[in-house]
Amino acid sequence: MRAYRLRTDEDTAAFCHKVIEALAKGWELYGSPAYAHDPATGRMRCAQAVVKDVPGLYAPDLKLGEL
């Protein structure tokens, strides 16, 4: 099965660390990062999709953070 996650955060080092952590755990980048202005906070937000091939089948109770 191919698992998918969308990592998001404000445009800070914390966002980069989330993506780096995912890569260190075997996830791969999927597509380009996205940036958008959050009018509620006045800050930029980032998003990066990651994917990972894992054994088994999809289940709604799958804990993505444990893959």
N, C-alpha and C positions, 0 to 999 in steps of 0.2 A: 504494500500500500504506500502511496505517496502522501505524506503529511504536509500540511500547509499552515504557516503562521504569518501574521502581519505584525511586525514589531513597530511600535509607535512611541513617540515621546516629543518633548520640546526639543528644539534645535540646540542641544547642549552635548557635552561629553557623555552624559548619561545615555543618550540615544546611541552613540557610537559603541559604548560598552555593551548595550543590549545586543547589538548586531554582532560584535566580536564574540560575545559569549555563545551566541547561537552557532556561529561558524566553528568555534572550538568544540562544540558538542556534535559536530557532523552535519549541521544544516548547511544548505547551499543558497546563495543569493538567487532570487527569482525576479527577473525584471530590474528596472531601474528604481532608485529611490524617488519618493515624491515629497514635495514640500508645499505647505499651504499656510496662509496666515489665519490665525485664530482670533477673530474680532473680539471675543469675550475676554481674552487675556492680553491681546495686543502683541502676541509672540508668534514666532514661526514654529510649526510642528512638522516633524519628519515621519516618514513611513518607509519601511523596506520589507518586502515579502521574502520569506525563506521557505524552502522545501527540503524534505528529507525522506528517503526511502526507508521504511520500517517493516518488520515482519507483521503478519496478521491482517485482519480485516478491520474496516472502520466500525466503530461503535460510538454512539452519542456521548457516552461517559468517558471517552478517551481523554487522558490528562496530557495535553500537549507539552507542558513544562517538564514532564518526566521522560520524554522521548530523547 
